Amino acid sequence: VTMKTVLTNARIVLPDTEIHGSVVLEGDRISDVSSRLYQDGIDLQGAILTPGVIDIHTDYLEREISPRPSARFPLEMALHIMDMRALSCGLTTVASAARISGERDGPAGTWRGDGLQLARNFEELIPHLRANHLIHVRWSPNFEPADQVLEDLLQLKAIGNIVFNDDMPGQRQFRDVEALIRQHALHQQVSVEQARLRMEERIERARGINNRLKVKACLEGRLPIGSRSEERRVGKECRSRW
């Protein structure tokens, strides 16, 4: 027997208008939307009723994993809290970022660590969540080898999209290289000169690599591919999203 649910006395937002009325659900499908009011329905008391909101790109998972630099929560707990927050805000589909890059400066299975492993762990937990969760892959075009990572990505069913995220120091994301060097020196507890040497080695290593064509050849027609640019400054952040 299909369960019938009636949501009534609501301000219903439709594609081109708003009506005062009711939404009838039969099982997991909407069977009717009308201006009729039902006495035996669930009275929403004039609340706004909208379709679920889709967030195609969020960094919020990393905030739940590590709300403070010294705090780290298990992925299961972080996802549970993020799931509840999303639903409370009307988000029914959420694409959370996993960063895949040659530069890993965090614990394995976390956002700044092994992004592929984070995506695998994420996919295992998605069936236990209430909202529809997807994985938004941020892909660095400046690392190799990339072939096996691409094949492994295709094994994951929860990948929503993949975007190129140019993280080359001095380009787009971190234009102020000197500020980045001082930041790394502080985080890695090394001298500024040591941090500068490491940064120069990283830039030189990445400069000769561009795996964009390889990604396109492997994933085109299988996953949505996009690009993302971001400019960060110490103490201030400005983002541009596609």
Disulfide bonds with the S-S distance in Angstrom:
none
